[in-house]
Amino acid sequence: MTDVQKLIIPVYPKVVVKQTPEQRYWKKFKFAAAIKEYSAISHLSIPVNEPDRYVVTCGSKVNIYNKKNNEVEQSITRFKKSAYSGSMRKDGKLVVAGDDDQNTVQVFEVGTRSILRQMTGHARAVQVTRFDENNTHVLSGSDDKTVRCWDLPTGQELFCLTGHSDYVRCSATIAAQPNTWATGSYDHTIKLWDKRSKECVGTLDHGSPVESVVALATGTLVISAGHNKIKVWDIHRLQTSGSSSSVLATLHNHQKTVTCLALDSTNTRLMSGSLDHQVKMYDMVGYKVTHSIKYAAPVLCVGTTAGNSHLVVGCSDGMINVREHPSPQPQPTKRPISAIVPGSNAYFARGKNAVPHPKDILTEPSSKKPKLPKYDLFLKRFQYREAFDYVLKVRQNPELVVSVLMELLRRDTMQHVLSGRNELTIKPILSFLIQYVAHPRYTVTLCDVAFMLLDLYAPIIGKSPRVDKLFEKLNNRLKFELKVQEQYLRLQGKLECFLAVSQT
């Protein structure tokens, strides 16, 4: 007596989506922490020479976090109302922030959290603060439409720059040109300022209120964000041919206002956050989106720590989302295998303690018969109804259910399996048909099953509201699929006409 052959389940080729190296790189960032603050995360600062810390401004405090455990190291709460633009100096010893109560610029010592300098002069809230490239001056921008420069050792105002006609909201320093600053305003412009001449040396018209601006360390490019647009500007071209021709690229990849821009630690990738809950990464060569991450709330700030080890994102709901890139593990050094001298004791003891590998091929066939799956056991015993009900109940994958249906059709027992069912036992069959009848791999088999069901249960349609509803869903699903196929055929005909005309 021959053994029963197992049911052959067809294996279809998987649809493989090719990923670029950039996508694979960003997908390696895994969830590390989700920190909840009591108000929106308005600003994020990551110092260059402090790889283990980042500064977060939210509400009336400035928190300094340690990236190793994502816990607060220091919390500066010397603000009565709101704190703005908390930024840490490169050496990690000082923090500067703007005040909404007294319109001051305050400098704090990180270790003691004491106020070292409190600089007054602005008439309205100070929204922008940062240290310059030489760490000796402080730049501030305010709602009074002015940009001021302060001497850090003395706390005195060096000069005041007037040129914006609306609130100043962002700023950037250029590493290659330490005497040049860039500021963005709600008057739709980005202005370049020279500390030496104390004048505006260039104006870029973004076309909408500017929310964020960053500058490349090389000093050639400035990138601005406003509304749902990101513009890349060439500073050298601005000096020679004017602002109208200095735009290198305009990006429209966000659906809502872009709130923040940042460069990664290598200055080769651009990141943008928006009110559409998206953080997008761009290649600085072609300015194409290489990856995007969606968050639960609008994104207000984004940045990466030194070496791109952590991706930090601040949202409007007070969440700080931290993702960590896995660091490469050091490979253990292998001990060199010494040569075995022929004729020695070790030579004749070779393989004595060898353990077989699980993938080794056994030359002696096993005496145990392969265990059949449960549905194969039902088919072996000619229990066709039980086999079909079992795969419907388990439903590991649609290929298994369709394979059993094809076997039942081949054995001419499908009508017997479908007949004599009640409201509860016919429901799984109809649900499966509704879900997969339009799938091109299963349409032929499932349509035959659907026709058999209609032939068997047409006389009792109208007696059970649940069954009637399922038949109606099946009918609507088929109508929708026929409508889609008709539209595809019309489109195919139009394309064939265009192709025929182009070839003549």
N, C-alpha and C positions, 0 to 999 in steps of 0.2 A: 504494500500500500504506500503510495507516494505521499510526501509531506504536503501540507496545505501551504500554498504560496501566500506570502504576506501581501496586503493591499499596497499597490504602488501609488504613492502620492507624487504628483508632478512637482518638480522644482523649477520655478521661474527665475529668470535673471533679475537680480536686485538692481534697482535704480540708484546708481552711485552719483552723488553730487560732488563734483570736483571742487576741492578747496585749495585756495591759494596759500602760499607760505605765510602771508600776513594773517589770513583767517585762522590758520592753525596756531599761529603765535598768540593771538588774542584769546582764542578759545582755551588756551592753557591756563588762563587766569581763573582761579577757583575762589569760591566764596570764603572769605576769612572772618568778616565781622559785619554786623549791622548795629550801629550805635544810634540810639534815639535821644535827640535833644528836644527841648521844650518849644523851640521856635525854628523858623526856616534857617538853613545854612546859607548865609549871605556871601561868605568869602572863604577861600582856601589858599593857604600859602605853604609852599614846601621849599625850605632853604637848600641851597646848592651844597654847602659843606656840612650839612647836618642830615646824614642819610637815614637816621632812625627816628626823626620827629617831623610832624607836620602841624600847622596852626589852623584852627577852625574858628571862624567868627559867627556867632549866632546870638541874636537878641542883644542882651546887655552884658555879654561876657566874651572873652577870647580864651579858648582852651588850647593847650599844647598837648598833643597825643604822642604816645610812643607806638611806633608801627609794629614792634615786636609782640606786644600784648594788646594793642589798640585800647589802652586805658589812658585816662587823663593824668599827665605828669604835673602840670601846673594849670591853674585856672585864674585868670585875671578878671576880676569883677568890679573894678573901680569905675563903673559907669552908671549914671543915674537913669539914663534912658536907653539909647541904642548905641552899640559899638559898630564901627564900620572898618572894613579893609584891614584887619589885623595881619601884619606882615612881620616876619622874622628876618633879622640881618643874617648875612651869609655865615658869620661865625657862630650863630646860635645864642648870642649873649643878650641881645636886645630885641624888643618887640615894639613896633609902632602901630597906633590905631587912631582912628578919628572918633570924635565925640559928637553926639546929637544934642546934648544939653547945653554945654557952654561953647560949642563950636570951636573946640580946641584940638590940637594935635598932641597926643601924649606918647611919651617914650618910656617903656618899662624895662627894668632889669629882670631877666628870666629867673635867676636864682632866688631873689628876694621878693619879686613881684612889686617892688616899690617904684614909684613914679620918679624917673630921673629928670625928665624935661616935660614941661607943659607949655606949649607954644600957642599963643593967642594972636589973632589977626583976622581970621575969617569972620564974615558977618552971618553966615548960615552954616548948616550942618556940613561937616567934612566927610565926604563919601569916599575919597581916594587918599591913601597914604602908602609910601614905600621908601626904602632906602635907595640911594644911588649906587652906581657900580663901585665907587671908591669907599663906601660905607661911612662917609663923613658928612653927607648932606641928606636931608629928608625932603621928599616931594609930596605935596598935598594938593588935592583938588576939591572944590566945594560947590555947594548949590548956589553960592554967590557969583558963579561963573568965572572965578579966578583960579589961577594955578600959582602956588607959592613955593619958594625954596627956602629951607631953614638950615642954619648952621648947627650941627649936632653938638659940638663941644660947648658953644656959648648959649644955644637955644634962641638965637636972634634970627629975625627974618632977613634974608639976604636980598631978595627981590620978589616982586609980584608981577605975574604975567597976565595981561588982560587981552583977550582976543576972542574968546568964546562968547556966544550970545545966549547960551542956555546952560543947564546943569552939566558939570563935569562928572563923568561916571567911571572912567577907566584910564589907566596909564600903562606905559611900558618903558623900560630902559633898554639901551642897545649896548651890548658888551663891547663891540668893536669900536663904538663911538661913545665913550662915557660922558661926553659933554652934551649929548643930544638926548632929549626926552620926547616921547609921543604921548599925547592925551586925546581921549575921545569924549565927545559931548553929545547931548541931545539936540544940538543945533545941526546935526547930520555931518559934522566935520571931524577929521583927525588932524591935529596940528603938531608939527615938529618944532621943538624949541631948542635954542642954543644957549647954554648957560653962560658962555663967554660974552656973547653980544646981548643976551637977555632979550632976544627978539624971536619972533616966529619966522622960521626959515622955509616953511612949506605947509600947504594946506591941501588936504585930500577930502573930496566930497563923497561920502558914502551913499548918500541918497535917502537915508533914514536915520533915526536916533541910534547912536553908536552905544552898544552895550559892553563890548569888550575889545581889547586890542593887545596884540602880542608882536614882538619883534624877534627876528632871527639873530643869533649871536654874531653872524657875519656882518651885520649892519647893512644888508642890501634889500631885505624884504621886511615889510610891515603888513600884518594881517588884521583886518577889522571885521567885526560882526555887528549887525543891526537888522531888525526885522527878521526875515527868514533867509537873509543873504550873508555870505562870507566873501570878502574881497581881498585879493592878494595884490599888494602895491610894490612897485619897484622904486626905491628912493632915488637911485642914480638917474633913472629915466625922468623922474619928477624934476630934478635939478636942471636937466637939459632941454626937455620938450614940454614941460607943463603937466598938470594933474590929469588932464583929459586923456592922455595916452599912457599914463603910468600904471594902469590896471593890467595885471598879468592874467588874472583869472577871476571869475565870479561864480560862486558855488550856490546852488539852490537845492540842497539836499534835505533841508528841514521843512516841515509843514507849518511850524509856528516860530515865534521869535527865538533867535539864538541868543542865549544869555551869557555864555562863557566860552572862552578859547584857551587852549593850553598846548604847549609843546612837550613831547616826552623828553626824558633825560638825554637822549642822543641827538635831539634837534632834527630828527629825520621823519617824524610823524606829527601830524596835527590832530588835535582832539577838539570836538565841539559838543556842547550841551545845549539843550533847547527845552522850551515849554511843552514840546510834544513827547516828553518822557524819554527822548533818545539821546544816547551818546554815540557819536560817529567818529571814526578814525580815518584819516586821509593820508595818502602817500604824497610826500612833498615834491615828487618829480612830476607826476601827471595830474595831481590834485584830484584823484579819484577816491571814492569811498572804498576802503578795504575791509571794514568791519563795522558793525553797529550793535549796541546793547540797549535794551529797553528796560526802564525802571518803572516803579509803581507810581511815581509822582514827578512833576516837572523838575528838571535838573537846573540847578543854579550855579554850580561850580564843579570843576573837574581838574585832576592833576595826577601825576605819577611821581613816585619817590625815586631816589637815586638808583640807577641801574634798572629802572622799570620793574622793580621788585613788587610794588604795590600800586594798584589803581584805586584812587580815592574819589568818590563822587558824593556831592552834597545836594540834597533835594529840598523842595519847598515844604515838605511835611516834617522836617526836622530829622530825617534819617541820613546818617553817614554810612554809605555802602563801601566796604573795603574788599577788594579782590587781590589775591596774592598769586604771583607767578612762581611755580615750583623751581627751586634752585637745583642745579645739577648735582647729583650725589657722587661723591668720589668713589671711583672703582677700586675694589680691593686688589692689592698686588698679589699676583700668583707666584707661588714658590716654584723655582725651576725644578723640573723632574730629573733626577740623576739617572744616568744610564745604568741598566742592570747588566752585570758581568755574566756572560754565559757560563753555565756550570756551577754557579753559586747556589746557595740555599734559596735566595730570593728569586732566582731564575726559575727554579722548579715549583715554587709556591705561587706563581702568577695565577691570578683569577680565583684564588681560594675564597676570598671574601667578597667576590663580585655580586652585586645585586642587580637582577634583571630590570631593565627599563620598561615603563608601561607601554611604550610604543614598539617594543621588540616583537618580531613576528615569531609565533610558535610553529615549529615544524610538525608537532604532533597535534592532530585535530582533537578538539574537545568532545567528550562523550555526551555533554549536556546539550539538549535541544534548545534552540533559541526560543525565548519566551515571547508569545504572541501578544500584541496589544489587545485591549478588551474588545474593541470593535471587530478585530479579526476573529476573536473567539466567538462572538455572536454570529458572524458570517459563516464560520466553520460549522456551527450548529444549526444553520439555516434560520436563525432568529433575526430576520431582516428588520422588523419593526424596532426591536430592542437596539440593534446596531445603529439605526438612523437616529433614534431618540437619544442614544448615548452621545454621539458626536455633536448633536445639536445642543445638548446640555453642557458638554465640556467646552466646545467651540474654541479649540486651541488656535486654529487658523482656518480661514475659509477654504483653503486648498483641501484640507482633510474632509470637510463636509461635502464639497463638490466631488471629491474622489469617491466617497461612499455613494453619492447619488448616481454617478456614472456606473458604478458597479451594479447598483440595483437596477438601473435601466438596461444594462447588458444582460442581467439575469431575468429580465422581464417580470420583476416583482414590485415595480414602483407603484402600480395602481393598488396592489394589496396593502402596501405600507401606508399609503395616504388615506385609504378609506377607513370608515368607522371611527373617526376621531370626534372628540367633543370640543367645546369652546376652549378649554385649557390646553389641550394637546395640539390644536391647530395653530394656536397663536405663535409659538416659536418658529414654525415653518414660514408663516407669512412675514414675520419680522425679519427673518434671514433673507427672504426674497426681496423685500423692500430695500434692504441695505445693499445687496450685492447684485441685483438683477441687471443694473446698468454697467457693471464692470465688464470690460470687453473680454476678459479671460473666462468669465463664467456665464455670459449672456445666453449662449446656445443651450447649455444644460438647464439653466434655471428657467428659461422660457418654456421648455418642455414640461418641467415640473409645474409651472404656473398654469399651463393649459390643462393638465390633468386635474389640478385642484378645482379649476372652474367647471370642468365637466362633472366632477364628483359632487360638488357642493352648490352648484347653481340652483337646484330646486329649494334649498333651505336659506338662500340669501334673503335677508329681511327679517329673520326671526331672532338674530342675536346682534344687538347694537355694537358690541366689541368687535365681532368678526366682520360686520359690515364696514366698520371704520377702518379696519386693516385692509380690506379689499379696496376701499376707496383710496387709501394711501398708495397701494400698489398701482392702481390705475393712474393716479396723478404722477407717480414717479415715472411710469412708462410714457405718459404724455409729455412730460418735461424733457425726457431723453430724446423722444422723437422730434421735438421742437428744436433742440440743440443740434441734432444731426442734420436737420433741414437747413439750419443757419450755416453749418459747416459746409454743406454741399453748395449752397449759394455762394459762399466766400470762395470755395474752390473753383467754381465756374468763373467768377470774376478774375481770380488770379490767373487762370488758364488763358483768358482773353488778353490780359496785359502781357503775359509771357509770349503769346502768339504774335502780338503786335510788335513787341520789342525785337523778335527774331527776324521779322520781315524787313 
